[in-house]
Amino acid sequence: MLSKEEKTESLIRKLGTEPPSRENIWGNLLFLIPLFSIGFILFCLSFYPITAPLIHIPTLFPDFLWIAIVGAISFWVLSRLRFPEESFSKTSKLPILFGLVWILYSSGLYGWDLISGHEFSHHIGRCSAIIFLSSILLCGSGFSLLKKGNPGNPILSSAVLSVFSLALANFCLKFVCGDQSSYHIFFSHGLPSLFLFFIGFFVLKNILKW
């Protein structure tokens, strides 16, 4: 049985003999079609009397735009995070940092409301369950971006893929969740996303390892 060092050396030797694959930008962008389709369908359903009460059109600022940015950057990184990515390592951690900023923003907003004495509803709801289920379904798009080659850094790739799936899940959730209070955003969106990030990271790390 080969050791880890021998597996690494064998993989490097194999990838070194393979011709570089041509970058297919339009092929990568095809994986964004389901996301835009979901958003477009939800937007159209918001105009029908029967489905309108179930659909919420999110405001662009502040966190909806930031979630969209995190998802777009994660998509961009995943489309390039294949072996070797040494020249790409400086910006490959951006999705993780941007996702952390969103968590800190939601916690800071909740803390500010507590200090200011603002009244807000203590509503949790089913948003955390929606994030969990939808992130599992949407994680397949990230796997499709990595299927063309083994990631040189499985740990980093697992973290970015986890951020990507959670960003897409939170993006879609904004269309069905109308509670924008700081308490709800922090405890139903922010904390569950942070918890699911670590779960997804450890699960994906075992899947993407060499």
Backbone as a chain_set.jsonl record, in Angstrom:
{"seq": "MLSKEEKTESLIRKLGTEPPSRENIWGNLLFLIPLFSIGFILFCLSFYPITAPLIHIPTLFPDFLWIAIVGAISFWVLSRLRFPEESFSKTSKLPILFGLVWILYSSGLYGWDLISGHEFSHHIGRCSAIIFLSSILLCGSGFSLLKKGNPGNPILSSAVLSVFSLALANFCLKFVCGDQSSYHIFFSHGLPSLFLFFIGFFVLKNILKW", "coords": {"N": [[0.845, -1.204, 0.0], [0.579, 2.184, -0.873], [2.328, 4.93, 0.582], [1.482, 8.196, 1.982], [3.259, 10.123, 1.001], [4.239, 8.836, -1.268], [1.891, 8.64, -2.766], [1.424, 11.34, -3.253], [3.706, 12.024, -4.75], [3.31, 10.346, -6.952], [0.933, 11.395, -7.994], [1.737, 13.989, -8.695], [3.636, 13.382, -10.661], [1.993, 12.173, -12.555], [0.208, 14.252, -13.24], [2.033, 15.985, -14.277], [2.721, 14.864, -16.7], [0.431, 15.032, -18.17], [-1.262, 16.898, -20.697], [-1.993, 20.405, -20.396], [-5.309, 21.317, -19.641], [-7.662, 23.037, -21.663], [-9.014, 26.158, -20.807], [-12.355, 26.482, -20.204], [-14.397, 28.885, -20.186], [-17.084, 29.56, -20.686], [-18.251, 27.1, -20.319], [-17.892, 26.726, -17.573], [-19.491, 28.801, -16.634], [-21.983, 27.835, -17.141], [-22.835, 26.47, -14.94], [-23.905, 28.34, -13.319], [-26.385, 28.804, -14.245], [-28.585, 27.276, -13.081], [-28.83, 28.635, -10.605], [-29.509, 31.305, -11.304], [-31.85, 30.677, -12.606], [-33.478, 29.72, -10.542], [-33.714, 32.067, -9.015], [-35.03, 33.692, -10.897], [-37.451, 32.312, -11.317], [-38.579, 32.413, -8.744], [-38.861, 35.156, -8.548], [-40.787, 35.66, -10.542], [-42.937, 34.201, -9.5], [-43.609, 35.785, -7.397], [-45.415, 37.63, -8.291], [-47.842, 36.429, -8.631], [-51.074, 35.956, -7.251], [-51.588, 33.697, -5.613], [-49.107, 32.536, -4.928], [-47.655, 34.724, -4.134], [-47.764, 35.552, -1.341], [-45.965, 33.746, -0.246], [-43.491, 34.296, -1.241], [-40.665, 36.325, -0.947], [-39.258, 39.303, -1.941], [-36.012, 40.143, -1.779], [-34.306, 42.94, -0.293], [-31.648, 44.783, -1.782], [-29.482, 45.742, -0.315], [-28.245, 45.317, 3.067], [-26.982, 42.758, 3.387], [-27.826, 40.894, 1.455], [-26.657, 41.589, -1.008], [-23.998, 41.246, -0.266], [-23.899, 38.492, 0.281], [-24.379, 37.526, -2.287], [-22.022, 38.404, -3.497], [-20.112, 36.893, -2.1], [-20.873, 34.317, -2.945], [-20.372, 34.546, -5.721], [-17.59, 35.037, -5.791], [-16.682, 32.695, -4.585], [-17.489, 30.843, -6.499], [-15.859, 31.656, -8.643], [-13.301, 31.129, -7.584], [-13.445, 28.34, -7.138], [-13.652, 27.43, -9.758], [-11.089, 27.599, -10.613], [-9.486, 26.422, -8.768], [-7.732, 24.062, -8.955], [-5.259, 21.5, -9.216], [-2.07, 22.542, -10.526], [-2.256, 25.072, -7.974], [-0.56, 27.016, -7.004], [0.148, 29.608, -7.891], [-2.191, 30.848, -7.532], [-2.844, 31.016, -4.935], [-2.903, 33.283, -3.321], [-5.296, 34.687, -3.562], [-7.179, 32.763, -3.163], [-8.226, 32.367, -0.689], [-10.115, 34.273, -0.276], [-13.025, 33.813, -0.406], [-13.506, 32.551, 2.08], [-12.721, 34.518, 3.915], [-14.473, 36.603, 3.22], [-16.918, 35.394, 3.784], [-16.631, 35.142, 6.545], [-16.669, 37.821, 7.269], [-19.354, 38.424, 6.795], [-20.597, 36.872, 8.8], [-19.553, 38.147, 11.071], [-20.665, 40.648, 10.672], [-23.452, 40.145, 10.973], [-23.503, 39.302, 13.64], [-22.488, 41.592, 14.873], [-24.492, 43.44, 14.234], [-26.645, 42.397, 15.66], [-25.609, 42.616, 18.259], [-25.414, 45.41, 18.432], [-28.108, 46.161, 18.397], [-28.879, 45.064, 20.824], [-27.386, 46.607, 22.634], [-28.396, 49.126, 22.075], [-30.974, 48.846, 22.9], [-33.099, 48.169, 21.24], [-36.247, 46.889, 20.229], [-37.087, 43.628, 19.171], [-38.344, 40.789, 17.394], [-38.259, 37.489, 18.743], [-37.792, 35.331, 16.848], [-37.18, 32.226, 15.446], [-37.748, 30.092, 13.55], [-37.759, 28.006, 10.55], [-35.511, 28.361, 9.056], [-32.828, 27.559, 9.388], [-32.949, 24.812, 8.913], [-33.715, 24.861, 6.242], [-31.451, 26.029, 5.094], [-29.594, 24.002, 5.597], [-30.586, 21.748, 4.109], [-30.792, 22.8, 1.475], [-28.147, 23.569, 0.986], [-26.861, 21.133, 0.789], [-27.994, 20.127, -1.57], [-27.176, 22.091, -3.414], [-24.48, 21.861, -3.336], [-23.526, 20.186, -5.24], [-22.994, 21.628, -7.572], [-20.571, 22.858, -7.014], [-18.899, 20.6, -6.789], [-18.941, 19.811, -9.434], [-17.367, 21.728, -10.612], [-14.879, 21.052, -9.688], [-14.369, 18.586, -10.745], [-12.728, 18.155, -12.907], [-10.128, 17.858, -12.178], [-7.793, 16.907, -9.577], [-7.769, 18.724, -6.551], [-4.991, 20.688, -5.543], [-4.701, 21.46, -2.927], [-6.484, 19.974, -0.752], [-7.671, 20.675, 1.703], [-8.04, 23.481, 1.658], [-9.675, 23.615, -0.614], [-11.917, 22.205, 0.289], [-12.87, 23.939, 2.269], [-13.516, 26.234, 0.752], [-15.442, 25.161, -0.968], [-17.421, 24.489, 0.868], [-18.134, 27.055, 1.778], [-19.113, 28.058, -0.63], [-21.434, 26.459, -1.187], [-23.021, 27.122, 1.027], [-23.307, 29.857, 0.677], [-24.848, 29.956, -1.672], [-27.127, 28.683, -0.678], [-28.008, 30.51, 1.295], [-28.467, 32.659, -0.367], [-30.684, 31.824, -1.928], [-32.449, 31.484, 0.168], [-33.104, 34.05, 0.953], [-35.182, 34.777, -0.652], [-37.428, 33.608, 0.348], [-37.614, 34.174, 2.995], [-38.826, 36.567, 5.065], [-38.193, 37.835, 7.406], [-36.145, 40.151, 8.653], [-34.93, 40.916, 10.965], [-32.33, 41.589, 13.351], [-31.91, 39.65, 15.305], [-33.087, 37.331, 14.216], [-31.615, 37.041, 11.818], [-29.057, 36.58, 12.82], [-29.282, 34.289, 14.564], [-30.743, 32.443, 13.058], [-29.71, 32.427, 10.502], [-26.93, 33.267, 10.384], [-25.392, 31.951, 12.589], [-26.216, 29.16, 12.195], [-25.131, 28.818, 9.604], [-22.4, 29.128, 10.096], [-21.946, 26.934, 11.788], [-22.686, 24.821, 10.072], [-20.743, 25.193, 8.168], [-18.352, 24.23, 9.332], [-19.07, 21.55, 9.697], [-19.541, 20.777, 7.01], [-16.973, 21.263, 6.021], [-15.298, 19.32, 7.291], [-16.491, 16.981, 6.366], [-16.273, 17.234, 3.54], [-13.531, 17.393, 3.314], [-12.63, 14.798, 3.709], [-13.693, 13.64, 1.474], [-12.459, 14.907, -0.697], [-9.807, 14.353, -0.352], [-6.611, 13.045, -1.353]], "CA": [[0.0, 0.0, 0.0], [1.394, 3.377, -1.023], [2.258, 5.926, 1.646], [0.954, 9.486, 1.546], [4.286, 10.78, 0.192], [4.292, 8.164, -2.566], [0.696, 9.042, -3.504], [1.628, 12.715, -3.703], [4.695, 12.003, -5.826], [2.689, 9.715, -8.117], [-0.032, 12.324, -8.568], [2.487, 15.071, -9.339], [4.232, 12.834, -11.875], [0.914, 11.947, -13.515], [-0.283, 15.539, -13.728], [3.087, 16.617, -15.061], [2.75, 14.288, -18.043], [-0.81, 15.329, -18.874], [-1.305, 18.237, -21.29], [-2.909, 21.298, -19.686], [-6.642, 21.405, -20.234], [-8.056, 24.369, -22.086], [-10.004, 26.774, -19.923], [-13.658, 26.658, -20.822], [-15.083, 29.859, -19.342], [-18.529, 29.444, -20.877], [-18.682, 25.853, -19.693], [-17.994, 26.962, -16.137], [-20.616, 29.693, -16.355], [-23.237, 27.092, -17.253], [-23.256, 26.008, -13.624], [-24.643, 29.419, -12.668], [-27.739, 28.865, -14.804], [-29.613, 26.88, -12.102], [-29.008, 29.668, -9.585], [-30.284, 32.397, -11.889], [-33.186, 30.159, -12.911], [-34.233, 29.706, -9.286], [-34.045, 33.452, -8.694], [-36.015, 34.211, -11.854], [-38.74, 31.661, -11.049], [-39.115, 32.984, -7.506], [-39.266, 36.534, -8.838], [-42.054, 35.602, -11.288], [-43.992, 33.716, -8.611], [-43.986, 36.837, -6.451], [-46.469, 38.453, -8.888], [-49.098, 35.679, -8.653], [-51.763, 36.107, -5.956], [-51.535, 32.49, -4.785], [-47.75, 32.305, -4.427], [-47.032, 35.975, -3.681], [-47.51, 35.599, 0.109], [-44.88, 32.839, 0.129], [-42.241, 34.76, -1.834], [-40.186, 37.617, -0.457], [-38.219, 39.896, -2.787], [-35.073, 40.733, -0.822], [-33.666, 44.219, -0.587], [-30.286, 44.546, -2.261], [-28.518, 46.055, 0.736], [-26.806, 45.17, 2.88], [-26.383, 41.423, 3.387], [-28.144, 40.128, 0.254], [-25.601, 41.876, -1.98], [-22.745, 40.652, 0.208], [-24.009, 37.048, 0.072], [-24.197, 37.307, -3.724], [-20.594, 38.587, -3.78], [-19.421, 35.712, -1.568], [-21.151, 33.206, -3.843], [-19.69, 34.754, -7.003], [-16.149, 34.85, -5.589], [-16.472, 31.265, -4.345], [-17.612, 30.194, -7.807], [-14.66, 31.996, -9.412], [-12.165, 30.415, -7.004], [-13.602, 26.905, -7.382], [-13.421, 27.134, -11.17], [-9.647, 27.643, -10.848], [-8.777, 25.787, -7.663], [-7.326, 22.706, -9.287], [-3.809, 21.362, -9.177], [-1.503, 23.199, -9.348], [-2.813, 26.395, -7.75], [0.377, 27.814, -6.236], [0.087, 31.003, -8.32], [-3.531, 31.354, -7.254], [-3.087, 30.842, -3.509], [-3.064, 34.555, -2.622], [-6.697, 35.113, -3.585], [-8.077, 31.622, -2.996], [-8.83, 32.408, 0.646], [-11.082, 35.373, -0.206], [-14.384, 33.4, -0.025], [-13.564, 32.272, 3.518], [-12.651, 35.801, 4.617], [-15.71, 37.346, 2.962], [-17.97, 34.74, 4.557], [-16.428, 35.498, 7.948], [-17.13, 39.207, 7.427], [-20.82, 38.402, 6.896], [-20.927, 36.367, 10.132], [-19.244, 39.219, 12.021], [-21.649, 41.716, 10.468], [-24.73, 39.76, 11.578], [-23.34, 39.317, 15.096], [-22.351, 42.987, 15.284], [-25.804, 44.083, 14.132], [-27.434, 41.923, 16.797], [-25.046, 43.234, 19.452], [-25.775, 46.826, 18.439], [-29.513, 46.261, 18.8], [-28.95, 44.798, 22.258], [-26.853, 47.765, 23.356], [-29.294, 50.265, 21.854], [-32.27, 48.573, 23.505], [-34.147, 48.039, 20.232], [-37.131, 45.737, 20.364], [-37.146, 42.767, 17.993], [-39.014, 39.514, 17.646], [-37.38, 36.348, 18.98], [-38.304, 34.318, 15.925], [-36.143, 31.368, 14.876], [-38.286, 29.544, 12.316], [-37.161, 26.816, 9.931], [-34.49, 28.789, 8.091], [-31.612, 26.76, 9.529], [-33.19, 23.542, 8.22], [-33.705, 25.152, 4.807], [-30.048, 26.215, 4.718], [-28.938, 22.694, 5.626], [-31.033, 20.91, 2.993], [-30.46, 23.406, 0.182], [-26.695, 23.565, 0.794], [-26.503, 19.787, 0.321], [-28.397, 20.021, -2.971], [-26.41, 23.019, -4.242], [-23.056, 21.525, -3.266], [-23.166, 19.468, -6.459], [-22.417, 22.548, -8.554], [-19.157, 23.016, -6.681], [-18.203, 19.375, -7.163], [-18.813, 19.793, -10.891], [-16.253, 22.594, -10.979], [-13.626, 20.415, -9.293], [-14.294, 17.219, -11.261], [-11.754, 18.046, -13.992], [-8.792, 17.609, -11.667], [-7.675, 16.856, -8.132], [-7.266, 19.974, -5.982], [-3.673, 20.571, -4.937], [-4.858, 21.66, -1.489], [-7.841, 19.505, -0.434], [-8.216, 21.379, 2.866], [-8.525, 24.772, 1.182], [-10.788, 23.366, -1.534], [-13.079, 21.818, 1.092], [-13.382, 25.141, 2.926], [-14.137, 27.095, -0.259], [-16.652, 24.484, -1.437], [-18.422, 24.635, 1.926], [-18.602, 28.445, 1.714], [-19.873, 28.205, -1.871], [-22.763, 25.858, -1.049], [-23.784, 27.882, 2.019], [-23.647, 31.153, 0.079], [-25.987, 29.72, -2.563], [-28.297, 28.376, 0.147], [-28.478, 31.766, 1.89], [-28.965, 33.482, -1.468], [-32.047, 31.373, -2.231], [-33.277, 31.665, 1.359], [-33.552, 35.438, 1.033], [-36.416, 34.928, -1.424], [-38.56, 33.021, 1.07], [-37.575, 34.619, 4.39], [-39.102, 37.993, 5.151], [-37.778, 38.363, 8.708], [-34.815, 40.732, 8.532], [-34.473, 41.409, 12.264], [-30.963, 41.175, 13.666], [-31.984, 38.406, 16.08], [-33.369, 36.222, 13.303], [-30.493, 36.879, 10.89], [-27.898, 36.029, 13.523], [-29.512, 32.958, 15.124], [-31.342, 31.529, 12.082], [-28.925, 32.415, 9.266], [-25.493, 33.372, 10.614], [-24.851, 30.859, 13.403], [-26.333, 27.864, 11.513], [-24.189, 28.759, 8.481], [-21.068, 28.895, 10.663], [-21.934, 25.55, 12.268], [-22.703, 23.939, 8.906], [-19.465, 25.329, 7.473], [-17.387, 23.307, 9.925], [-19.502, 20.187, 9.372], [-19.251, 20.56, 5.598], [-15.528, 21.245, 5.813], [-14.736, 18.027, 7.692], [-17.02, 15.948, 5.476], [-15.698, 17.401, 2.207], [-12.091, 17.14, 3.373], [-12.431, 13.356, 3.53], [-14.089, 13.282, 0.111], [-11.528, 15.478, -1.669], [-8.412, 14.003, -0.088], [-6.008, 12.201, -2.396]], "C": [[0.873, 1.244, 0.0], [1.214, 4.305, 0.165], [1.733, 7.238, 1.083], [1.955, 10.212, 0.656], [4.369, 10.156, -1.197], [3.075, 8.507, -3.415], [0.859, 10.445, -4.068], [2.599, 12.764, -4.869], [4.116, 11.403, -7.097], [1.708, 10.652, -8.796], [0.668, 13.457, -9.295], [3.094, 14.594, -10.654], [3.173, 12.63, -12.962], [0.421, 13.254, -14.109], [0.763, 16.258, -14.564], [3.162, 16.091, -16.48], [1.501, 14.588, -18.844], [-0.764, 16.726, -19.475], [-2.292, 19.113, -20.541], [-4.243, 21.4, -20.408], [-6.971, 22.843, -20.57], [-9.153, 24.893, -21.18], [-11.289, 27.041, -20.694], [-14.493, 27.571, -19.937], [-16.584, 29.696, -19.453], [-19.063, 28.153, -20.281], [-18.818, 25.983, -18.19], [-19.201, 27.818, -15.79], [-21.956, 28.977, -16.449], [-23.752, 26.634, -15.892], [-23.966, 27.101, -12.835], [-26.085, 29.498, -13.15], [-28.796, 28.397, -13.803], [-29.877, 27.939, -11.048], [-29.846, 30.817, -10.11], [-31.706, 31.937, -12.231], [-34.062, 30.142, -11.664], [-34.659, 31.116, -8.904], [-35.113, 34.023, -9.604], [-37.398, 33.614, -11.603], [-39.383, 32.23, -9.79], [-39.593, 34.414, -7.718], [-40.604, 36.559, -9.578], [-43.206, 35.152, -10.396], [-44.451, 34.779, -7.626], [-45.103, 37.72, -6.993], [-47.821, 37.737, -8.927], [-49.762, 35.734, -7.282], [-51.621, 34.895, -5.039], [-50.162, 32.317, -4.143], [-47.09, 33.556, -3.877], [-46.809, 36.026, -2.172], [-46.348, 34.723, 0.568], [-43.518, 33.321, -0.335], [-41.908, 36.146, -1.292], [-39.083, 38.108, -1.387], [-37.235, 40.63, -1.88], [-34.592, 42.103, -1.268], [-32.201, 43.963, -0.92], [-29.251, 44.744, -1.164], [-29.094, 45.659, 2.092], [-26.356, 43.727, 2.652], [-26.709, 40.612, 2.144], [-27.074, 40.339, -0.816], [-24.293, 41.217, -1.565], [-22.755, 39.137, 0.026], [-23.812, 36.707, -1.403], [-22.726, 37.443, -4.111], [-19.797, 37.381, -3.298], [-19.636, 34.505, -2.477], [-20.419, 33.323, -5.166], [-18.186, 34.527, -6.873], [-15.83, 33.377, -5.346], [-16.545, 30.479, -5.646], [-16.356, 30.423, -8.64], [-13.447, 31.224, -8.912], [-12.261, 28.916, -7.3], [-13.324, 26.527, -8.83], [-11.935, 27.108, -11.517], [-8.834, 26.897, -9.804], [-8.547, 24.312, -7.949], [-5.809, 22.684, -9.391], [-3.177, 21.752, -10.523], [-2.071, 24.606, -9.189], [-1.873, 27.289, -6.944], [0.315, 29.293, -6.603], [-1.246, 31.647, -7.986], [-3.821, 31.39, -5.759], [-3.353, 32.151, -2.784], [-4.527, 34.979, -2.536], [-7.674, 33.972, -3.327], [-8.751, 31.598, -1.632], [-9.883, 33.502, 0.773], [-12.497, 34.917, 0.159], [-14.529, 33.146, 1.47], [-13.572, 33.571, 4.307], [-13.932, 36.598, 4.435], [-16.892, 36.729, 3.714], [-17.867, 35.057, 6.036], [-16.889, 36.921, 8.224], [-18.649, 39.249, 7.569], [-21.277, 37.899, 8.259], [-20.69, 37.453, 11.175], [-20.232, 40.368, 11.893], [-22.971, 41.383, 11.15], [-24.64, 39.752, 13.099], [-23.2, 40.737, 15.62], [-23.671, 43.73, 15.244], [-26.701, 43.668, 15.293], [-26.928, 42.543, 18.102], [-25.393, 44.707, 19.565], [-27.223, 47.032, 18.867], [-29.687, 45.984, 20.291], [-28.488, 46.002, 23.064], [-27.804, 48.949, 23.256], [-30.667, 50.056, 22.476], [-33.407, 48.488, 22.513], [-34.978, 46.783, 20.487], [-37.146, 44.94, 19.056], [-37.79, 41.447, 18.386], [-37.987, 38.401, 17.816], [-37.875, 35.158, 18.157], [-37.145, 33.55, 15.311], [-36.606, 30.779, 13.551], [-37.537, 28.316, 11.821], [-36.032, 27.163, 8.966], [-33.222, 27.95, 8.18], [-31.76, 25.409, 8.835], [-33.18, 23.734, 6.71], [-32.278, 25.326, 4.311], [-29.338, 24.869, 4.636], [-29.3, 21.855, 4.402], [-30.621, 21.488, 1.645], [-28.96, 23.433, -0.061], [-26.214, 22.199, 0.318], [-26.828, 19.634, -1.162], [-27.51, 20.874, -3.873], [-24.917, 22.731, -4.224], [-22.593, 20.803, -4.527], [-22.572, 20.357, -7.527], [-20.94, 22.764, -8.288], [-18.345, 21.791, -7.03], [-17.989, 19.302, -8.669], [-17.648, 20.654, -11.351], [-14.909, 21.944, -10.673], [-13.406, 19.06, -9.959], [-13.21, 17.043, -12.32], [-10.342, 17.759, -13.487], [-8.784, 17.589, -10.156], [-7.16, 18.183, -7.6], [-5.917, 19.758, -5.323], [-3.715, 20.72, -3.438], [-6.274, 21.239, -1.1], [-8.478, 20.241, 0.733], [-8.799, 22.717, 2.448], [-9.727, 24.596, 0.26], [-12.057, 22.985, -0.781], [-13.704, 23.03, 1.76], [-14.108, 26.039, 1.933], [-15.433, 26.474, -0.77], [-17.773, 24.578, -0.406], [-18.994, 26.043, 1.94], [-19.497, 28.648, 0.495], [-21.298, 27.667, -1.722], [-23.624, 26.623, -0.054], [-24.172, 29.256, 1.493], [-24.836, 31.009, -0.867], [-27.258, 29.443, -1.768], [-28.874, 29.64, 0.776], [-29.027, 32.712, 0.833], [-30.411, 33.114, -1.799], [-32.982, 31.598, -1.049], [-33.836, 33.074, 1.451], [-34.861, 35.668, 0.279], [-37.64, 34.378, -0.689], [-38.606, 33.438, 2.537], [-37.763, 36.129, 4.428], [-38.691, 38.627, 6.459], [-36.334, 38.849, 8.615], [-34.33, 41.323, 9.851], [-33.09, 40.845, 12.573], [-30.937, 39.86, 14.441], [-32.166, 37.211, 15.147], [-32.195, 35.972, 12.355], [-29.323, 36.195, 11.578], [-28.12, 34.576, 13.944], [-30.088, 31.964, 14.116], [-30.544, 31.418, 10.792], [-27.423, 32.339, 9.555], [-24.903, 32.196, 11.373], [-25.032, 29.482, 12.756], [-25.361, 27.722, 10.339], [-22.776, 28.494, 8.977], [-20.931, 27.451, 11.138], [-21.876, 24.564, 11.102], [-21.419, 24.039, 8.1], [-18.452, 24.328, 8.015], [-17.773, 21.853, 9.649], [-19.174, 19.859, 7.915], [-17.771, 20.467, 5.315], [-14.936, 19.88, 6.141], [-15.242, 16.892, 6.803], [-16.356, 16.02, 4.106], [-14.202, 17.132, 2.195], [-11.789, 15.661, 3.173], [-12.796, 12.899, 2.122], [-13.036, 13.721, -0.899], [-10.077, 15.087, -1.43], [-7.903, 13.046, -1.162], [-6.078, 10.726, -1.991]], "O": [[1.81, 1.344, 0.792], [0.112, 4.457, 0.693], [1.559, 7.384, -0.127], [1.569, 10.844, -0.327], [4.547, 10.863, -2.188], [3.187, 8.651, -4.633], [0.486, 10.715, -5.21], [2.357, 13.455, -5.86], [4.391, 11.885, -8.195], [1.646, 10.708, -10.024], [0.251, 13.849, -10.385], [3.069, 15.318, -11.65], [3.424, 12.883, -14.14], [0.234, 13.365, -15.321], [0.428, 17.044, -15.451], [3.621, 16.799, -17.377], [1.494, 14.423, -20.064], [-0.275, 17.653, -18.829], [-3.327, 18.622, -20.091], [-4.296, 21.551, -21.628], [-6.599, 23.761, -19.839], [-10.091, 24.177, -20.831], [-11.293, 27.74, -21.707], [-15.207, 27.105, -19.049], [-17.288, 29.693, -18.443], [-20.192, 28.109, -19.793], [-19.739, 25.426, -17.593], [-19.859, 27.591, -14.774], [-22.954, 29.449, -15.905], [-24.953, 26.434, -15.708], [-24.565, 26.824, -11.796], [-26.913, 30.175, -12.54], [-29.827, 29.058, -13.674], [-31.021, 28.129, -10.635], [-30.784, 31.26, -9.448], [-32.652, 32.721, -12.153], [-35.238, 30.502, -11.716], [-35.805, 31.347, -8.521], [-36.0, 34.748, -9.154], [-38.403, 34.322, -11.668], [-40.584, 32.498, -9.765], [-40.597, 34.836, -7.145], [-41.462, 37.388, -9.275], [-44.322, 35.657, -10.517], [-45.551, 34.692, -7.081], [-45.69, 38.49, -6.233], [-48.84, 38.362, -9.222], [-49.092, 35.577, -6.262], [-51.542, 35.048, -3.82], [-50.061, 31.993, -2.96], [-46.057, 33.46, -3.214], [-45.759, 36.501, -1.74], [-45.805, 34.934, 1.652], [-42.494, 32.814, 0.124], [-42.772, 37.018, -1.197], [-38.089, 37.413, -1.598], [-37.594, 41.639, -1.274], [-34.485, 42.386, -2.462], [-31.591, 43.031, -0.395], [-28.266, 44.009, -1.087], [-30.313, 45.662, 2.259], [-25.468, 43.474, 1.838], [-25.944, 39.714, 1.794], [-26.635, 39.383, -1.457], [-23.562, 40.691, -2.405], [-21.735, 38.553, -0.342], [-23.156, 35.719, -1.733], [-22.232, 36.691, -4.951], [-18.909, 36.899, -4.002], [-18.698, 33.756, -2.75], [-19.902, 32.334, -5.685], [-17.575, 33.899, -7.738], [-14.825, 32.868, -5.841], [-15.757, 29.56, -5.869], [-15.847, 29.496, -9.27], [-12.654, 30.722, -9.709], [-11.266, 28.293, -7.673], [-12.821, 25.438, -9.106], [-11.559, 26.647, -12.595], [-7.619, 26.757, -9.947], [-9.092, 23.436, -7.277], [-5.167, 23.708, -9.623], [-3.685, 21.344, -11.567], [-2.34, 25.269, -10.19], [-2.326, 28.216, -6.273], [0.417, 30.149, -5.724], [-1.411, 32.857, -8.141], [-4.924, 31.755, -5.353], [-3.975, 32.138, -1.722], [-4.945, 35.567, -1.539], [-8.883, 34.2, -3.279], [-9.738, 30.888, -1.438], [-10.489, 33.643, 1.835], [-13.135, 35.579, 0.977], [-15.553, 33.485, 2.063], [-14.338, 33.717, 5.26], [-14.427, 37.204, 5.385], [-17.758, 37.444, 4.219], [-18.882, 35.223, 6.713], [-17.439, 37.201, 9.29], [-19.176, 40.02, 8.372], [-22.234, 38.428, 8.823], [-21.52, 37.662, 12.06], [-20.596, 40.991, 12.89], [-23.552, 42.231, 11.827], [-25.587, 40.148, 13.778], [-23.726, 41.062, 16.684], [-23.949, 44.557, 16.113], [-27.432, 44.491, 15.844], [-27.723, 42.946, 18.95], [-25.64, 45.206, 20.663], [-27.53, 47.965, 19.61], [-30.535, 46.59, 20.946], [-29.117, 46.375, 24.054], [-27.998, 49.685, 24.223], [-31.448, 51.003, 22.569], [-34.562, 48.705, 22.879], [-34.456, 45.751, 20.91], [-37.209, 45.516, 17.97], [-37.779, 41.048, 19.551], [-36.971, 38.371, 17.122], [-38.309, 34.137, 18.69], [-36.237, 34.142, 14.728], [-35.933, 30.944, 12.534], [-36.789, 27.678, 12.561], [-35.644, 26.332, 8.145], [-32.604, 27.658, 7.157], [-30.807, 24.912, 8.235], [-32.695, 22.872, 5.977], [-31.926, 24.835, 3.239], [-28.567, 24.626, 3.707], [-28.418, 21.313, 3.735], [-30.155, 20.758, 0.77], [-28.53, 23.329, -1.21], [-25.269, 22.112, -0.465], [-26.035, 19.077, -1.921], [-27.133, 20.445, -4.963], [-24.168, 23.3, -5.017], [-21.404, 20.807, -4.847], [-21.736, 19.908, -8.312], [-20.142, 22.844, -9.223], [-17.22, 21.912, -7.515], [-16.969, 18.789, -9.128], [-17.01, 20.353, -12.36], [-13.91, 22.25, -11.323], [-12.36, 18.443, -9.759], [-12.808, 15.916, -12.609], [-9.454, 17.451, -14.281], [-9.655, 18.177, -9.515], [-6.199, 18.725, -8.146], [-5.714, 18.764, -4.624], [-2.864, 20.172, -2.737], [-7.182, 22.07, -1.116], [-9.696, 20.418, 0.759], [-9.918, 23.059, 2.832], [-10.693, 25.354, 0.349], [-13.153, 23.393, -1.165], [-14.929, 23.146, 1.817], [-15.189, 26.55, 2.229], [-16.417, 27.182, -0.983], [-18.94, 24.729, -0.766], [-20.203, 26.219, 2.095], [-20.52, 29.329, 0.577], [-22.258, 28.343, -2.089], [-24.829, 26.764, -0.262], [-25.242, 29.768, 1.822], [-25.734, 31.851, -0.864], [-28.338, 29.909, -2.133], [-30.091, 29.825, 0.791], [-29.948, 33.482, 1.104], [-31.262, 33.992, -1.933], [-34.167, 31.871, -1.235], [-34.933, 33.271, 1.975], [-35.567, 36.642, 0.54], [-38.772, 34.664, -1.078], [-39.548, 33.086, 3.247], [-36.95, 36.878, 3.885], [-38.822, 39.84, 6.62], [-35.41, 38.043, 8.509], [-33.415, 42.146, 9.858], [-32.73, 39.761, 12.114], [-30.034, 39.046, 14.249], [-31.476, 36.2, 15.28], [-31.824, 34.823, 12.115], [-28.67, 35.331, 10.992], [-27.261, 33.725, 13.716], [-29.937, 30.756, 14.299], [-30.676, 30.434, 10.063], [-26.728, 31.463, 9.041], [-24.013, 31.513, 10.866], [-24.087, 28.693, 12.761], [-24.827, 26.638, 10.101], [-22.033, 27.729, 8.362], [-19.899, 26.819, 10.909], [-21.117, 23.596, 11.134], [-21.037, 23.086, 7.421], [-17.771, 23.652, 7.244], [-16.904, 21.018, 9.395], [-18.606, 18.809, 7.617], [-17.347, 19.683, 4.465], [-14.156, 19.339, 5.357], [-14.505, 15.948, 6.52], [-15.924, 15.001, 3.566], [-13.658, 16.692, 1.182], [-10.797, 15.311, 2.534], [-12.277, 11.896, 1.633], [-12.748, 12.996, -1.852], [-9.203, 15.448, -2.219], [-8.681, 12.331, -1.795], [-5.623, 9.859, -2.737]]}, "num_chains": 1, "name": "protein.A"}
